[in-house]
Amino acid sequence: MTSRVVEDLLRAAAPQVLGTLVRRHGQFDACEDAVQEALLAAATQWPAQGVPEKPHAWLLTVAARRLTDEWRSESARRDRESAVATAEPEQVEPEPGERGPDGDDTLRLLFLCCHPELSAPSQVALTLRAVGGLTTAEIAAAFLVPESTMAQRISRGKQRIRTAGARFTMPAPQERPARLAAVMQVLYLVFSEGYTTSGGDALQRTDLTAEAVRLARELHRLTPGEGESAGLLALMLLTDARRAARTDASGALVPLAEQDRTRWDRTMVDEGVALVTDTLAHHPAGPYLVQAAIAAVHDEATRAQDTDWHQIVALYRVLSRVEPNPMVTLNQAVAVAMADGPDAGLDVVESLRSDERMTIHHRWHAVRAHLLEMAGAHDEARAAYREAARLTTSLPERRYLESRSARLER
């Protein structure tokens, strides 16, 4: 069996094994460490020796033994260790009905990893490690930080969960919407970092986008009555469908209007469009669902000039009501410019000038530069492109913005 197949199997099994351990023994941090060691052992042994007949039971057995060994080494916990060791069968397997009324522990793990006591970076790191099954080294590489830094972030996150007394239970009904929103935000942060990396030489990290899509599928499966989880999955699919066309042969960024749409993944587009259509028919329009609808309008256009910009403007008006924020307004400016002309779009961009969060963000200057170029104000556009290039931390974006500026000098 190939290492890739083993890797996929382990990532799917990780949250189920961890959920069983935490349900039995508590202590999320100790159980999570034990599962990581079991995953590492499997990744080393299975490609060479073959996958065992019952892989979940194998992982659970190894993780439980690691946990018991850890407790055995602490004299203050000898009584607890003795009780656990006595109850431990020779081969540990999940017990029928052990996962509770929701049928799967993955959602509980997602809620736990996105506990409100944690910072957003810690939520992302814990989710990728506990639910995604990624190693600390893999997560550190994805976010371009030293492994020691990521290890400290994960350790602090687990400490905060322990200090907060968080339990492995579903949140109370009144807390569930906010916690679910936090889970979706974390998954979208992972996807966004993979789709356009915040730093480094590469424009995108396909390992992160693939993991975000996988986890979004799992979330949608676990929350079938939630329109926003369907919207999040659709948004990821419709966006990631364009991945192959986003760069040219040299790796340079290709903007949406100039992409070769025959390179888009039509299977992902069709799945995303169908999901949006079905969900809008049965659920109110939340932020992710509206963004997915906007992405669907883009993806259904076979040529850039066929895009229904007036429909996109209308959808942005809806989005600005359900989730008003300056980035939504900035994206709306582009749609307004395409529908009603660059001057109309520039008016929307200028309405954000008093917001310092935007004027120090490269995207505000990049959008303004693009609309100024459309309006024929090339000198102003060139300066705005240069400022956007100065502010971005992504090398591919910087090269693209500098090339746009240079083109206007001719």
C-alpha positions in Angstrom: 0.0 0.0 0.0 1.4 3.4 -0.9 2.3 6.0 1.7 -0.3 8.4 0.3 -3.1 5.9 0.8 -1.8 5.3 4.3 -1.7 9.0 5.0 -5.3 9.5 3.9 -6.4 6.6 6.0 -4.6 7.9 9.1 -6.1 11.4 8.7 -9.6 10.0 8.4 -9.0 7.8 11.5 -7.3 10.4 13.7 -10.4 12.2 15.1 -12.3 8.9 15.6 -9.4 7.4 17.6 -8.8 10.6 19.6 -12.5 10.9 20.3 -12.7 7.4 21.8 -9.7 8.0 24.0 -11.0 11.4 25.3 -14.4 10.0 25.9 -12.9 7.1 28.0 -10.1 8.9 29.8 -10.6 12.7 29.6 -7.4 14.8 29.5 -7.5 16.0 25.9 -3.8 17.0 25.9 -2.5 13.6 27.1 -4.8 11.7 24.7 -3.9 13.9 21.8 -0.2 13.3 22.4 -0.8 9.6 22.6 -2.7 9.6 19.3 0.0 11.5 17.5 2.5 8.9 18.6 0.3 6.2 17.3 -0.1 7.9 14.0 3.6 8.3 13.7 4.1 4.6 14.5 1.5 3.7 11.8 3.0 6.0 9.2 6.4 4.2 9.8 5.2 0.6 9.9 2.1 0.3 7.7 3.7 1.2 4.3 6.3 -1.6 4.8 4.3 -4.2 6.8 0.8 -3.6 5.4 -2.3 -2.1 7.0 -3.7 -4.2 9.8 -7.1 -5.9 9.4 -8.6 -3.4 11.9 -6.7 -0.2 11.5 -8.8 1.8 14.0 -8.4 -0.8 16.7 -4.6 -1.0 16.0 -4.3 2.8 16.4 -6.5 2.8 19.5 -4.5 0.0 21.1 -1.2 1.7 20.5 -2.5 5.1 21.6 -4.0 3.6 24.8 -0.7 1.9 25.6 1.2 5.1 25.1 -1.3 6.8 27.4 -0.9 4.1 30.0 2.9 4.2 29.8 2.7 8.0 30.3 0.6 7.6 33.4 2.8 4.8 34.7 5.8 7.1 34.7 4.1 9.5 37.0 4.1 8.3 40.6 1.3 10.6 41.6 -1.0 8.9 39.2 -0.2 5.2 39.9 -3.6 4.5 41.3 -5.3 5.8 38.2 -2.8 4.0 35.9 -3.5 0.8 37.7 -7.2 1.0 37.2 -6.8 1.9 33.5 -4.3 -0.9 32.9 -6.6 -3.4 34.6 -9.5 -2.4 32.4 -7.5 -2.4 29.3 -8.2 -5.4 27.0 -5.5 -7.1 24.9 -6.8 -5.5 21.8 -8.8 -2.2 22.2 -11.7 -1.6 19.9 -14.4 1.0 19.9 -17.4 -0.2 21.8 -20.8 -0.3 20.0 -22.7 2.9 20.6 -19.8 4.5 22.4 -19.8 7.7 20.3 -23.1 9.0 21.7 -26.2 10.4 20.1 -24.4 12.4 17.3 -22.9 9.2 16.0 -19.4 10.6 15.5 -16.9 12.3 17.8 -15.4 14.5 15.1 -17.8 17.4 15.6 -17.1 17.3 19.3 -13.4 17.5 18.6 -13.9 20.4 16.2 -15.9 22.3 18.9 -13.2 21.5 21.5 -10.3 22.6 19.3 -12.2 25.9 18.5 -13.0 26.6 22.1 -13.6 30.4 22.7 -10.8 30.5 25.2 -8.2 29.9 22.4 -6.7 32.4 20.0 -7.4 31.9 16.3 -3.8 30.7 15.6 -4.2 28.1 18.3 -7.6 27.0 17.1 -6.2 26.5 13.6 -3.1 24.6 14.9 -5.1 22.3 17.2 -7.7 21.6 14.5 -5.1 20.6 12.0 -3.3 18.4 14.5 -6.2 16.7 16.4 -8.8 16.5 13.6 -6.7 16.7 10.5 -4.0 14.3 11.8 -1.1 16.6 10.6 2.1 16.5 12.5 3.5 19.6 14.2 6.2 19.7 11.6 3.7 19.6 8.7 1.6 22.4 10.3 4.7 24.5 10.9 5.8 24.1 7.3 2.4 25.1 6.1 2.4 28.3 8.0 6.1 29.1 7.4 7.1 29.1 11.1 9.7 27.1 13.0 8.6 23.7 14.3 9.5 24.8 17.8 7.2 27.9 17.5 4.3 25.7 16.3 4.9 23.2 19.1 4.7 26.0 21.7 1.5 27.3 20.1 -0.1 23.8 20.2 1.1 23.3 23.8 -0.3 26.6 24.9 -3.6 25.8 23.2 -3.9 22.5 25.1 -3.0 24.2 28.3 -5.8 26.8 27.8 -8.3 24.0 27.2 -7.2 22.3 30.4 -7.3 25.5 32.4 -10.7 26.4 31.0 -12.0 23.1 32.2 -13.4 22.4 28.7 -15.3 19.1 28.5 -15.6 16.6 25.7 -19.3 17.4 25.2 -21.5 19.2 22.7 -22.0 22.9 23.7 -25.3 23.9 25.1 -28.0 24.7 22.5 -27.6 28.4 23.0 -23.8 28.2 22.6 -23.8 26.0 19.5 -24.3 28.6 16.7 -21.4 30.7 17.9 -19.1 27.6 18.3 -20.1 26.3 14.9 -19.3 29.7 13.4 -15.9 29.5 15.0 -15.3 26.0 13.5 -16.3 27.3 10.1 -14.0 30.3 10.4 -11.1 28.1 11.3 -11.6 25.8 8.4 -12.0 28.8 6.0 -8.8 30.3 7.5 -7.0 27.1 6.7 -8.4 27.1 3.1 -7.5 30.7 2.5 -3.9 30.3 3.7 -3.6 27.3 1.3 -5.3 29.1 -1.6 -3.2 32.3 -1.3 -0.3 31.8 1.1 0.5 34.8 3.3 4.2 34.6 2.6 6.9 32.7 0.8 7.7 31.8 -2.8 4.6 29.7 -3.6 1.2 31.3 -4.4 -0.7 28.3 -3.0 -0.4 25.3 -0.8 -2.5 22.5 -2.2 -2.0 20.3 0.9 -3.8 22.9 3.0 -6.7 23.5 0.6 -7.2 19.8 0.2 -7.3 19.3 4.0 -9.7 22.2 4.4 -12.0 20.8 1.8 -11.8 17.3 3.4 -12.7 18.8 6.8 -15.5 20.9 5.3 -17.0 17.8 3.8 -16.9 16.1 7.2 -18.5 19.1 8.9 -21.2 19.2 6.3 -21.8 15.5 6.8 -22.1 16.0 10.6 -24.4 19.0 10.3 -26.8 18.2 7.5 -29.4 20.8 8.7 -26.9 23.7 8.6 -27.1 25.8 5.5 -23.8 27.6 6.3 -21.8 24.4 6.5 -23.1 23.5 3.1 -22.3 27.0 1.9 -18.7 26.8 3.3 -18.1 23.5 1.4 -19.6 24.9 -1.8 -17.5 28.1 -1.5 -14.3 26.0 -1.1 -15.2 23.7 -4.1 -16.1 26.6 -6.4 -12.9 28.5 -5.5 -10.5 25.6 -5.5 -11.9 24.5 -8.9 -9.8 27.4 -10.5 -6.6 26.3 -8.9 -4.8 24.9 -12.0 -5.5 28.1 -14.0 -4.2 30.6 -11.3 -0.6 30.4 -12.4 1.2 30.1 -15.7 4.0 27.8 -16.6 6.5 30.0 -14.8 4.4 30.0 -11.6 3.3 33.6 -12.1 -0.1 34.7 -10.9 -2.9 34.8 -13.5 -5.9 37.0 -12.5 -9.4 35.6 -12.8 -10.3 37.6 -15.9 -7.3 36.2 -17.8 -7.5 32.5 -16.7 -7.9 29.7 -19.2 -11.3 28.4 -18.0 -10.9 25.1 -19.8 -8.4 24.3 -17.0 -11.0 24.7 -14.3 -12.1 21.5 -12.6 -15.6 21.1 -13.9 -16.4 18.3 -11.6 -15.8 20.5 -8.6 -17.7 23.4 -10.3 -20.8 21.2 -10.9 -20.7 19.8 -7.4 -20.4 23.3 -5.9 -23.2 24.8 -8.1 -25.5 21.9 -7.2 -24.8 22.4 -3.5 -25.5 26.1 -3.7 -28.7 25.7 -5.7 -30.1 23.0 -3.3 -29.1 24.8 -0.1 -30.5 28.2 -1.2 -33.9 26.4 -1.8 -34.1 25.2 1.8 -32.0 27.6 4.0 -31.7 31.3 4.5 -28.7 33.0 2.9 -25.8 33.2 5.4 -22.4 34.7 4.6 -20.7 31.5 3.3 -23.7 30.6 1.2 -23.9 34.0 -0.4 -20.2 34.0 -1.1 -20.6 30.6 -2.6 -23.4 31.9 -4.8 -21.1 34.7 -6.0 -18.4 32.1 -6.8 -21.0 30.1 -8.7 -21.9 33.0 -10.9 -18.2 33.4 -11.8 -17.7 29.7 -12.4 -20.7 29.3 -14.6 -19.4 31.9 -17.1 -17.5 30.1 -19.8 -15.7 33.4 -20.7 -14.8 36.3 -18.5 -16.9 38.7 -20.6 -20.0 36.4 -20.0 -19.9 37.0 -16.3 -23.2 38.4 -15.0 -21.8 41.3 -13.0 -25.2 42.8 -12.2 -26.2 39.6 -10.4 -22.9 39.6 -8.5 -23.5 43.2 -7.4 -26.9 42.2 -6.2 -25.4 39.3 -4.2 -22.8 41.6 -2.7 -25.6 43.8 -1.5 -27.1 40.8 0.3 -23.7 39.9 1.7 -23.1 43.4 3.0 -26.3 43.1 4.9 -25.7 39.7 6.4 -22.0 40.3 7.2 -21.0 43.9 6.8 -17.2 44.4 6.8 -14.7 46.5 4.8 -13.3 43.5 2.8 -16.8 42.7 1.5 -17.2 46.4 0.5 -13.8 46.2 -1.3 -14.8 43.1 -3.3 -18.1 44.8 -4.0 -16.2 47.7 -5.5 -14.8 45.5 -8.2 -18.2 44.1 -9.1 -19.7 47.6 -9.2 -16.8 48.7 -11.5 -17.4 45.8 -13.9 -21.2 46.5 -13.9 -21.4 50.3 -13.9 -17.9 51.5 -14.8 -14.6 52.1 -13.0 -15.6 55.5 -11.6 -18.5 53.9 -9.8 -16.2 51.3 -8.4 -13.6 53.9 -7.3 -16.3 55.7 -5.3 -16.9 52.6 -3.3 -13.1 52.1 -2.8 -12.7 55.7 -1.7 -15.4 55.2 0.9 -13.0 52.9 2.8 -10.1 55.4 2.8 -10.9 56.5 6.4 -10.5 52.9 7.6 -6.9 52.4 8.5 -7.2 48.6 8.5 -7.8 48.8 4.8 -5.3 51.5 3.8 -2.5 49.5 5.3 -3.7 46.4 3.5 -2.2 45.6 0.1 -5.5 44.6 -1.3 -7.1 48.0 -0.9 -4.2 49.5 -3.0 -4.3 46.7 -5.5 -8.1 47.1 -6.2 -7.7 50.9 -6.4 -4.8 50.5 -8.8 -6.8 48.1 -11.0 -9.8 50.4 -11.2 -7.6 53.5 -11.8 -6.0 51.5 -14.7 -9.5 50.7 -16.1 -10.3 54.5 -15.8 -7.2 55.4 -17.8 -5.5 57.1 -14.8 -2.2 55.3 -15.5 0.1 57.5 -13.3 -2.0 57.0 -10.3 -2.5 53.4 -11.0 1.2 52.8 -11.3 1.8 54.4 -7.9 -1.0 52.4 -6.3 0.4 49.1 -7.8 3.8 49.9 -6.3 2.3 50.6 -2.9 0.3 47.3 -3.0 3.5 45.5 -4.0 5.4 47.1 -1.1 2.7 46.0 1.4 2.1 42.4 0.4 4.1 39.5 2.0 3.4 37.1 -0.8 6.2 37.0 -3.4 4.0 35.8 -6.3 1.6 38.7 -5.6 4.4 41.1 -5.3 5.8 40.1 -8.7 2.4 40.3 -10.3 1.7 43.8 -8.9 5.2 45.0 -9.9 4.6 43.7 -13.4 1.3 45.6 -13.6 3.1 48.8 -12.5 5.9 48.2 -15.0 3.5 47.6 -17.8 2.0 51.1 -17.3 5.4 52.7 -17.8 5.6 51.8 -21.4 
